[in-house]
């Protein structure tokens, strides 16, 4: 199976069958998609706004709905959110709105799927050294570090360990939570 466009998600079948095969072997669904649409509310285009919502929110809905029939009791759904939902930033309205929507959606999932024994949680990273936010200047990176209690930018493993924990039996009584992994943004 080749890469899928977010535009294909509404078709569901191109992604459903390969994912069902994988889900029968696993108890975990991780939503880890996003696109960092940037622009002021005054200047962002409707197309950019829709792209931000489609990739950061609507895609989570489509994939979840397509796979719900095969997620077994004891399963876990983890949505990768963003700390911008707790700490809004200028020029990030489309991105933040999409991530806020997916966080709310995941909390509703926790309520609706809890009786089936399925947990749903959100992991919301802050500044993580992945290149997702663009290269950024050294001065900007130092501003982030200065606002972070742990005085560093996070690493992918900082997020991965939280995802691993939430997907394990150690987190069997944790559902509907938004775990912010940002090093203690001040």
N, C-alpha and C positions, 0 to 999 in steps of 0.2 A: 504494500500500500504506500503510495506517495504522499507528499505533504498535502494537507487540506487547507483550503482557504476558509476564513471565517464565514464567507458568504455561503459555503457549502453546508454549514451547520443546520440550516433550516430544512435541508433535504434529509437529514438524519441517517438514512440507509448507508451512505458511503462511510460513515464512521461507526454506525451501530454494530454491524456484524463483527468487524475486527475487535472492537472494544468488548463485545459480549464474550468472545472467546477468551480475552484476557481477564475479564471480570470473573469468569467461572473459576479461574485459578487464584484470584486475589480477592481480598475483602476491602479494597481501598480504591477510592476515586479522588484524585488530586486535580483541582482546577488551577492551572498555573499558566494562564495566558494574560497578556496585557499589552497595551500600546499606550505610550506616554504622550498623548496629544497635549500640546502646550499652546496657549494663547489666551489673551485677556478675554473676558466675557464680551467686551465691546467689539473685539476684532475676530473672534473665532467664527468660522463659517458653520452653517448648518451641517454641511457634509462632514467637517471635522468633528463636530459635536456627536453626530450619529455614529461615526466610526469609533469614537471613544466609548460610547454606550454599548455598541454592538460587540466590540472585542472584550471589554472589561465587565460586562453585565449580561447581555443577552446570550452570549456564547455559553456562559455558566448554566443558564436556564435550559438551553437546547440540549447540551450534553447530559445534564442531570436527568432531564425528562426522558431522553432516549435510553439511558442506562438504569433507571429506577427499577424496572422489572427484574433485573438480574442482580441487584445488590442484595446480598443475603443478610440475615440477622447477624449481628456482630460486626457488620461492615462499618466503614468510616468514610465520610466525605470531608475533604479538607479543601478549602478555598484559600488561595493566596490573595490576600487583600493588599492594603497599603496603609502605612501610618498617616498618610495625608488625610484620611477620614477622621483622624483624631486631632491632627495638627494641620489645618488648611493652609495651603500655599497659594500666593497669587499666580495666575496664569496656568493653573492646574484644574480648572473647573470640570472640564470634560472627563479627564482621567479620574479625578476624585469622585465625581458623581457616579461614574460606572463602578468604581470599587466600593463606594458606599452602598449602591444598589445590590451588588453581589454579596456584601456582608449581611445586609438585611435579609436577602433571599436565603442565605445559608442558615441564619438564625431561625427563619420560618421552617426550613427543612428539618432542623433539630426538633422542633415542636411536632411537625407532622410525621416524621419518621421514627421518633423516639419509641412509640409503642411497638414498632417493628424491630426494635433492638439495633437501630442504625444511628450512629452518632454523626453530627455535623459541626465542624468548627472552622474558624477563620484564623489564619496566621498572617499578621500584617507587618511586613518588614518596613523598617525605616531606610536609612541610607546604607545600602549594601554594595560592596565592590564587585559589581557584575557588568558594568558598562551600560546598563539599561538606561540610566538617566543621561547618557552622553559623557564625553570625557571630562567636561568641567575643568575649570581652572584650579590651580593649586590653592589660590586664595579662597575660592568657593569651598573647596574641600576642608580647608582649615576653619572656615566659618561653621561648617557642619560639626567638625570635631569639637569646637569650642562650645557648641550647644548640646553636646552629648555628655551625659554624666560619666560614661566610661572612657571618654576622650579618644575615641577611635571610630572609624567607619567599620561597619559590620562586614563579615565575610559570609559567603554562601553557606558554609557549614553552620553558622550561627542560626540560620533559618532551618536548614535541613535537620538539625537535631531536634528542633521543636516539632517539625512535621513527623519525624520518626517517633517521638514520644507520643504525639496525639494519635498516631496510627497503631500504637501498640496496646496491649491489654493493660499496661500500667495506667492508661487514661480511660479505662472502661466506664468511669462515672463522670466524664467530662464531655459535655455537649452544649452547643449553642454559645460557645465562648469565642471572643476575639482576642487572641494573644498577640500583643504588640511586641515586636522584636526590633527595638530601635536603640538599644544601649542607654536608655533613660534620657530621652530628649527633654531638655529643660525649657 
